[in-house]
Amino acid sequence: MDLNHYKNKIQEFANDRNWEQYHTPKNLAMALSGETGELLEIFQWLNAEESKNLSEEDLKSAKEEMADIMIYLIRMADKLNIDIEEAVQEKLKLNEKKYPVDLSKDNAIKYNKR
């Protein structure tokens, strides 16, 4: 995925609508939270098995909410001058240290709760 391509498309979309004034990090974080809540709502009362086998309608809704989340995340990273791809790479390296395979494999207990 070319994040710069999407960053530019999202920026153009916002500029065409004169939304730059509304796209502060605070507002984007709030919008991101709202979209995450909408994704959670799809799964709220499902058991584990049901959550793996969504109806076509719920799968379509999940897809749309995930896209909204990604759009707001890319936009927020842009506004904060964060290279999101670099941030993900750094975080994965950090997680490898925090969750070594020998301590984490087949274990869902958080690293600092042992």
C-alpha positions as CSV (number, residue, x, y, z in Angstrom):
1,M,0.0,0.0,0.0
2,D,1.4,3.4,-1.0
3,L,0.5,5.5,2.0
4,N,1.9,8.7,0.4
5,H,-0.6,8.2,-2.5
6,Y,-3.5,7.9,-0.1
7,K,-2.2,10.8,2.1
8,N,-2.2,13.0,-1.0
9,K,-5.7,11.8,-2.1
10,I,-7.1,12.4,1.4
11,Q,-5.5,15.8,1.6
12,E,-6.9,16.7,-1.8
13,F,-10.3,15.5,-0.8
14,A,-10.2,17.7,2.4
15,N,-8.8,20.7,0.5
16,D,-11.6,20.5,-2.2
17,R,-14.1,20.8,0.6
18,N,-12.3,23.4,2.7
19,W,-12.1,21.0,5.6
20,E,-8.5,21.7,6.5
21,Q,-9.7,24.1,9.2
22,Y,-11.5,21.1,10.9
23,H,-8.7,18.6,10.6
24,T,-6.8,19.3,13.8
25,P,-5.1,16.4,15.6
26,K,-7.7,16.6,18.4
27,N,-10.7,16.5,16.0
28,L,-9.1,13.7,13.9
29,A,-8.4,11.7,17.1
30,M,-12.0,12.1,18.1
31,A,-13.3,11.1,14.6
32,L,-10.9,8.1,14.7
33,S,-12.4,7.1,18.1
34,G,-15.9,7.4,16.8
35,E,-15.2,5.2,13.7
36,T,-13.6,2.6,16.0
37,G,-16.7,2.6,18.1
38,E,-18.8,2.0,14.9
39,L,-16.6,-1.0,14.1
40,L,-16.9,-2.3,17.6
41,E,-20.7,-1.9,17.4
42,I,-20.8,-4.6,14.6
43,F,-19.2,-7.1,16.9
44,Q,-20.7,-6.0,20.2
45,W,-23.1,-8.9,20.9
46,L,-21.5,-11.6,18.8
47,N,-19.7,-14.6,20.3
48,A,-16.2,-15.6,19.0
49,E,-17.6,-17.9,16.3
50,E,-20.2,-15.4,15.1
51,S,-17.5,-12.7,14.9
52,K,-15.5,-14.9,12.4
53,N,-18.6,-15.5,10.2
54,L,-20.2,-12.1,9.6
55,S,-23.2,-11.7,7.4
56,E,-22.6,-10.0,4.0
57,E,-24.1,-6.8,5.4
58,D,-22.0,-6.8,8.5
59,L,-18.9,-7.6,6.5
60,K,-19.6,-4.7,4.2
61,S,-20.1,-2.4,7.2
62,A,-16.9,-3.7,8.8
63,K,-15.0,-3.0,5.6
64,E,-16.4,0.6,5.4
65,E,-15.6,1.3,9.0
66,M,-12.1,-0.1,8.7
67,A,-11.6,2.2,5.7
68,D,-12.8,5.2,7.6
69,I,-10.4,4.3,10.4
70,M,-7.5,4.0,8.0
71,I,-8.4,7.3,6.3
72,Y,-8.5,9.2,9.7
73,L,-5.3,7.5,10.8
74,I,-3.4,8.5,7.7
75,R,-4.8,12.0,7.9
76,M,-3.8,12.3,11.6
77,A,-0.3,11.1,10.9
78,D,0.0,13.6,8.1
79,K,-1.1,16.5,10.4
80,L,1.4,15.4,13.1
81,N,4.2,14.8,10.5
82,I,4.5,11.2,11.5
83,D,5.7,8.7,9.0
84,I,3.2,6.0,9.8
85,E,5.1,3.3,7.9
86,E,8.2,4.0,9.9
87,A,6.2,4.2,13.1
88,V,4.8,0.7,12.4
89,Q,8.2,-0.7,11.7
90,E,9.6,0.7,14.9
91,K,6.6,-0.5,16.9
92,L,7.0,-4.0,15.5
93,K,10.6,-4.1,16.6
94,L,9.6,-2.8,20.1
95,N,6.9,-5.5,20.3
96,E,9.4,-8.2,19.4
97,K,11.4,-7.2,22.5
98,K,8.4,-6.8,24.7
99,Y,6.9,-10.1,23.7
100,P,9.7,-12.6,23.1
101,V,8.5,-15.8,21.6
102,D,9.7,-18.0,24.5
103,L,7.6,-16.0,26.9
104,S,4.7,-15.1,24.7
105,K,3.9,-18.2,22.6
106,D,0.5,-19.7,23.5
107,N,0.2,-17.1,26.3
108,A,-2.3,-14.2,26.2
109,I,-1.2,-12.7,29.5
110,K,0.2,-9.2,29.0
111,Y,4.0,-9.1,29.4
112,N,3.9,-6.8,32.5
113,K,1.3,-8.9,34.4
114,R,3.6,-12.0,34.9
